[in-house]
Amino acid sequence: MSERANRVLDDITERLKQMTKEERLAWFADDSLLKLQFMKEISGTTYIARCHFDGKSDESIIDKTQRIILKMNDPSN
């Protein structure tokens, strides 16, 4: 991941830490802001992946993000 992407994710994580669960759910539910959107062009086709989260999950966004990053960095994957 690029240095810029890491800074953006760190900033988002810090802002989310300050929010209540209800505020975080509202933040992710606001489709107009497109906060978590990843775009990649492959062979002239642009792919866009947007993230959403289950409000009934026992795992917080911070826990989920850390789990994903650790999994990405795991050489056995």
MARPAGU-244479 format. One record per residue (C-alpha): x, y, z; residue number from 1. Coordinates in pm, whole numbers, plus 50000, padded with zeros to 5 digits. Last residue first. Example, Ala and Ser with C-alpha at 12.3 -4.5 7.8 and 13.67 -1.06 7.14 Angstrom:
MARPAGU-244479
+-------+-------+-------+-----+
:     x :     y :     z :   k :
+-------+-------+-------+-----+
: 51367 : 49894 : 50714 :   2 :
: 51230 : 49550 : 50780 :   1 :
+-------+-------+-------+-----+
//
This chain:
MARPAGU-244479
+-------+-------+-------+-----+
:     x :     y :     z :   k :
+-------+-------+-------+-----+
: 49839 : 48396 : 50241 :  77 :
: 50131 : 48234 : 50433 :  76 :
: 50331 : 48560 : 50406 :  75 :
: 50084 : 48738 : 50638 :  74 :
: 50085 : 49107 : 50546 :  73 :
: 49739 : 49097 : 50385 :  72 :
: 49605 : 48904 : 50686 :  71 :
: 49745 : 49165 : 50923 :  70 :
: 49583 : 49440 : 50717 :  69 :
: 49247 : 49260 : 50712 :  68 :
: 49251 : 49192 : 51087 :  67 :
: 49349 : 49553 : 51163 :  66 :
: 49066 : 49682 : 50946 :  65 :
: 48813 : 49449 : 51113 :  64 :
: 48926 : 49543 : 51464 :  63 :
: 48907 : 49914 : 51379 :  62 :
: 48569 : 49872 : 51212 :  61 :
: 48443 : 49702 : 51528 :  60 :
: 48369 : 49327 : 51541 :  59 :
: 48050 : 49209 : 51715 :  58 :
: 47854 : 49275 : 51396 :  57 :
: 47498 : 49408 : 51412 :  56 :
: 47574 : 49724 : 51211 :  55 :
: 47706 : 49512 : 50926 :  54 :
: 47963 : 49706 : 50729 :  53 :
: 47990 : 49849 : 50381 :  52 :
: 48284 : 49886 : 50149 :  51 :
: 48291 : 50011 : 49792 :  50 :
: 48489 : 49851 : 49512 :  49 :
: 48526 : 50035 : 49181 :  48 :
: 48670 : 49866 : 48872 :  47 :
: 48778 : 50069 : 48570 :  46 :
: 48823 : 49875 : 48247 :  45 :
: 49102 : 49979 : 48008 :  44 :
: 49315 : 49671 : 48074 :  43 :
: 49281 : 49704 : 48451 :  42 :
: 49190 : 50035 : 48615 :  41 :
: 49156 : 50030 : 48992 :  40 :
: 48924 : 50228 : 49219 :  39 :
: 48878 : 50179 : 49592 :  38 :
: 48595 : 50348 : 49771 :  37 :
: 48568 : 50393 : 50143 :  36 :
: 48447 : 50748 : 50199 :  35 :
: 48194 : 50767 : 49918 :  34 :
: 48035 : 51074 : 50083 :  33 :
: 47692 : 51037 : 49921 :  32 :
: 47652 : 50682 : 50048 :  31 :
: 47608 : 50794 : 50411 :  30 :
: 47566 : 50453 : 50577 :  29 :
: 47933 : 50440 : 50679 :  28 :
: 47912 : 50767 : 50872 :  27 :
: 47574 : 50673 : 51023 :  26 :
: 47719 : 50344 : 51150 :  25 :
: 48020 : 50529 : 51292 :  24 :
: 47795 : 50783 : 51467 :  23 :
: 47586 : 50505 : 51621 :  22 :
: 47897 : 50324 : 51746 :  21 :
: 48021 : 50646 : 51905 :  20 :
: 48286 : 50842 : 51721 :  19 :
: 48639 : 50938 : 51832 :  18 :
: 48791 : 50612 : 51712 :  17 :
: 48635 : 50676 : 51369 :  16 :
: 48835 : 50997 : 51326 :  15 :
: 49160 : 50818 : 51414 :  14 :
: 49083 : 50533 : 51174 :  13 :
: 49001 : 50774 : 50891 :  12 :
: 49330 : 50957 : 50942 :  11 :
: 49528 : 50631 : 50956 :  10 :
: 49355 : 50511 : 50639 :   9 :
: 49444 : 50836 : 50459 :   8 :
: 49805 : 50821 : 50580 :   7 :
: 49839 : 50457 : 50467 :   6 :
: 49696 : 50544 : 50125 :   5 :
: 49949 : 50826 : 50090 :   4 :
: 50239 : 50596 : 50186 :   3 :
: 50128 : 50348 : 49920 :   2 :
: 50000 : 50000 : 50000 :   1 :
+-------+-------+-------+-----+
//
